[in-house]
Amino acid sequence: MPIYISTPNSIKHMMKAANTAPALLISAAIVLSGCEFSVPVTGMIGKEPAQGSATAKTSGIGTFEASTIDGLTCKGTYDSLTQTPTIWADVTCNDGRTGRLLITRSMDQLSGTATGKLSDGSMGRFVFGNLAFDQAFGSGSATTR
């Protein structure tokens, strides 16, 4: 029976590997399966509730879209294969507004938040995956569960 001796560096290495394993498994599953993986998106554009989806694609170009009941739709793309928890994404809306979102993913990279500002100064706040809006932003009228 082998005996393993842990040093502080080997423990750090094991912890780092354990933290990145779920993301690597998810990425590998997406690539190997040759498919897309979508999660719900819920939030607010200005003061209007919005909902939609975000889709990770094997090409590495992920897409997201959120729409209000009044017909406003904002969408964009992001790097779906990056392992970083924070991603910047450009947004274009069907009424001509543009903006940027700061997307922050949880450790499993399947849930998280997105916040940003459109060219007219209105703010966007969203959650995706299994995260509820009030968990991320306090009291609100949106949820994804």
C-alpha positions, -999 to 999 in steps of 0.1 A, spaced: 0 0 0 16 33 -10 20 61 15 13 97 3 29 126 21 12 160 17 32 192 16 17 226 16 24 229 -21 8 196 -29 -23 205 -9 -26 238 -27 -22 220 -60 -49 195 -51 -73 222 -40 -67 242 -72 -74 211 -92 -105 203 -73 -118 239 -78 -113 238 -116 -125 202 -121 -162 210 -125 -155 237 -151 -132 214 -171 -158 186 -169 -186 209 -182 -164 222 -210 -153 187 -220 -189 175 -220 -200 203 -242 -171 198 -266 -173 160 -267 -211 159 -271 -210 184 -300 -241 202 -287 -252 234 -270 -260 240 -234 -285 266 -224 -295 282 -191 -323 306 -183 -316 344 -179 -339 366 -157 -334 402 -148 -342 438 -154 -334 462 -183 -339 496 -167 -371 492 -146 -386 465 -169 -385 428 -161 -367 407 -188 -361 371 -195 -343 349 -220 -315 324 -222 -277 321 -225 -263 293 -247 -227 279 -246 -216 265 -280 -188 242 -290 -175 268 -314 -166 289 -284 -191 317 -293 -217 317 -266 -249 338 -271 -273 354 -248 -306 372 -252 -331 389 -229 -365 404 -238 -391 425 -221 -429 421 -224 -430 454 -245 -407 438 -272 -373 452 -263 -347 426 -270 -310 429 -261 -285 403 -271 -248 396 -275 -220 370 -276 -193 359 -252 -164 334 -251 -181 302 -239 -149 282 -236 -129 305 -213 -123 293 -178 -122 327 -162 -150 336 -139 -154 371 -152 -163 379 -188 -170 412 -206 -197 411 -234 -210 437 -258 -247 441 -261 -270 453 -289 -307 461 -285 -334 461 -311 -341 498 -304 -305 509 -313 -290 510 -278 -257 493 -272 -237 485 -240 -215 462 -221 -222 435 -195 -198 423 -169 -207 386 -164 -195 368 -133 -199 331 -132 -201 309 -101 -176 281 -94 -197 256 -115 -198 282 -144 -235 274 -149 -249 301 -128 -240 337 -121 -248 374 -126 -245 400 -153 -246 438 -148 -241 465 -173 -251 499 -187 -267 507 -220 -258 538 -241 -287 558 -227 -275 552 -192 -301 525 -183 -288 497 -162 -292 460 -168 -290 434 -140 -294 397 -147 -290 362 -131 -286 330 -150 -287 293 -143 -299 283 -108 -294 317 -91 -325 337 -80 -325 374 -87 -330 384 -50 -300 362 -40 -278 384 -62 -294 418 -61 -318 419 -31 -356 423 -34 -367 421 -70 -395 407 -91 -375 382 -111 -364 345 -105 -350 317 -125 -358 287 -103 
